Every structure is written in structure tokens, then in C-alpha cells.
């Protein structure tokens, strides 16, 4: 794995993980951070479109298909890839946020919506923070779903503390 500070947004499907990230990413960027995102998908997703050259090459049997332009690049691994391998390929960002990875050594930000009828995806004591639409009696930092600034400040503070500890340990 790399040394990029990593945080994971976790919740059951339909709770609002992507919506939260759509708000959190710009807030972190306003604070000068370069943000990477790694999204977990439990389904067989496809980022390519039928008929495009890259799709044709993949369908011809390419194990890896890469597309590069002046503005962006994508590498499609057309084979099983351990998530740790993907982590190692991400660089030149200040923070990495995963969406949907409940397991791993990085801090977890859990979302809770009372209307979903589902519990927190993890016990509160395993969470770095919880975002909720209702008050909860937990011993973990709790933020309203719309308190994106508060969550960003907690993340930034945690990153600074870890940076200082790393510098001190050297």
C-alpha cells in the first residue's frame, strides 16, 4: 500500500455515499488537497462502451486496455485485481477516499439514514465519524448529513496530527 492518508465512506446501498462524496470532494479541494477516490462496486460494472476501439480491443482478449488523452487516462484491468494493487497505482494525491470498503486499516466514515430502516454498516466504535440525519447516542464524532465542512475539518485535523506524528517519529 502507499502512504496516502485514506478514509472510507461506508453505508448500505442507497444511503448516500456518492452524494456525500460529491459534496466532500469540493470541500477538501477548497482546502488545497488533491483528492483520489476508489469506489467499490459489487456488480459487474463496465466503463467502456460497445463499439468503441478500446471495447473492441478488450473483447479481442486484451488483459489490460489503456486509453490516454491530453486530459485524462484510464487503465482497464480486464482480469481480477486485488484492491491493494489498485492502491499502489494511485499517486500524486494528498488524500484517498474509498467508497464502500468496510474492511481495511483506514478510518471509516459511516452514513446513517433513519428512513432506510438499516443500521450503521459498522459498529460506531469502529468508525472515525458518523454522518446521520438523526441524533445518535454514540461515542464517535457525529455530524449531520449536511455538515460537510465539519467532516472535512475533522479529516484535515486528523491528517495534520498523523503528519506531525510521522515527522516526530523520524
RALIN-V550828 format. One record per pair of residues at least 24 apart in sequence whose ideal C-beta (glycine too) atoms are under 10 Angstrom apart, sorted by the first residue. I is the first residue (numbers start at 0). GAP is how many residues later the second one is. If there is no record, write none. Layout:
BEGIN
i | gap
I | GAP
I | GAP
END
This chain:
BEGIN
i | gap
0 | 82
0 | 83
0 | 84
0 | 86
0 | 87
0 | 89
0 | 95
0 | 103
0 | 104
0 | 105
1 | 34
1 | 82
1 | 85
1 | 86
1 | 87
1 | 88
1 | 89
1 | 91
1 | 94
2 | 159
2 | 163
3 | 30
3 | 32
3 | 83
3 | 86
3 | 87
3 | 88
3 | 89
3 | 90
3 | 91
3 | 92
3 | 102
4 | 28
4 | 88
4 | 89
4 | 90
4 | 91
4 | 92
4 | 101
4 | 102
4 | 150
4 | 151
4 | 153
4 | 154
4 | 157
4 | 158
5 | 30
5 | 32
5 | 81
5 | 84
5 | 89
5 | 90
5 | 91
5 | 92
5 | 95
5 | 98
5 | 99
5 | 100
5 | 101
6 | 88
6 | 89
6 | 90
6 | 91
6 | 99
6 | 100
6 | 101
6 | 102
6 | 121
6 | 122
6 | 144
6 | 147
6 | 148
6 | 151
6 | 152
7 | 30
7 | 32
7 | 88
7 | 89
7 | 90
7 | 91
7 | 92
7 | 93
7 | 94
7 | 95
7 | 96
7 | 98
7 | 99
7 | 100
7 | 101
7 | 102
7 | 114
7 | 119
7 | 120
8 | 28
8 | 30
8 | 88
8 | 89
8 | 90
8 | 91
8 | 92
8 | 99
8 | 100
8 | 101
8 | 102
8 | 112
8 | 120
8 | 122
8 | 142
9 | 30
9 | 88
9 | 89
9 | 90
9 | 91
9 | 92
9 | 93
9 | 98
9 | 99
9 | 100
9 | 101
9 | 110
9 | 111
9 | 112
9 | 116
9 | 117
10 | 88
10 | 89
10 | 91
10 | 97
10 | 98
10 | 99
10 | 100
10 | 101
10 | 102
10 | 105
10 | 107
10 | 109
10 | 110
10 | 111
10 | 119
10 | 120
11 | 88
11 | 98
11 | 99
11 | 100
11 | 101
11 | 104
11 | 105
11 | 106
11 | 107
11 | 108
11 | 109
12 | 29
12 | 87
12 | 103
12 | 105
12 | 108
13 | 99
13 | 102
13 | 104
14 | 95
14 | 96
14 | 97
14 | 98
14 | 100
14 | 101
14 | 103
14 | 105
14 | 106
14 | 116
14 | 118
14 | 130
15 | 95
15 | 96
15 | 97
15 | 100
15 | 115
15 | 117
15 | 129
16 | 80
16 | 81
16 | 82
16 | 83
16 | 92
16 | 93
16 | 94
16 | 104
16 | 114
17 | 81
17 | 82
18 | 92
18 | 126
19 | 77
19 | 79
19 | 89
19 | 91
19 | 111
19 | 125
19 | 126
19 | 128
19 | 131
20 | 76
20 | 77
20 | 78
20 | 88
21 | 126
22 | 122
22 | 123
22 | 125
22 | 126
22 | 128
22 | 129
23 | 73
23 | 85
23 | 107
23 | 124
23 | 125
23 | 127
23 | 128
23 | 131
24 | 70
24 | 72
24 | 123
24 | 127
25 | 122
25 | 126
26 | 121
26 | 122
26 | 123
26 | 124
26 | 125
26 | 126
26 | 128
26 | 129
27 | 66
27 | 67
27 | 69
27 | 120
27 | 123
27 | 124
27 | 127
27 | 128
27 | 131
28 | 65
28 | 123
29 | 119
29 | 122
30 | 63
30 | 64
30 | 118
30 | 121
30 | 122
30 | 124
30 | 125
30 | 128
31 | 62
31 | 124
32 | 60
32 | 61
32 | 62
32 | 119
32 | 122
32 | 123
32 | 126
33 | 58
33 | 59
33 | 60
33 | 61
33 | 62
34 | 58
34 | 59
34 | 60
34 | 61
34 | 62
35 | 51
35 | 54
35 | 55
35 | 56
35 | 57
35 | 58
35 | 59
35 | 60
35 | 61
35 | 62
36 | 53
36 | 56
36 | 58
36 | 59
36 | 60
36 | 61
36 | 62
37 | 45
37 | 48
37 | 49
37 | 51
37 | 52
37 | 58
37 | 59
37 | 60
37 | 61
37 | 62
37 | 63
38 | 58
38 | 59
38 | 60
38 | 61
38 | 62
39 | 43
39 | 58
39 | 59
39 | 60
39 | 61
39 | 62
40 | 58
40 | 59
41 | 58
45 | 30
46 | 27
46 | 29
47 | 26
47 | 28
47 | 30
93 | 65
94 | 60
94 | 61
94 | 64
96 | 58
101 | 24
106 | 47
106 | 48
106 | 51
106 | 55
107 | 32
108 | 31
108 | 32
108 | 34
108 | 42
108 | 45
108 | 46
109 | 28
109 | 30
110 | 34
111 | 24
111 | 26
111 | 30
111 | 33
112 | 32
127 | 26
127 | 27
127 | 30
128 | 25
128 | 26
128 | 29
END
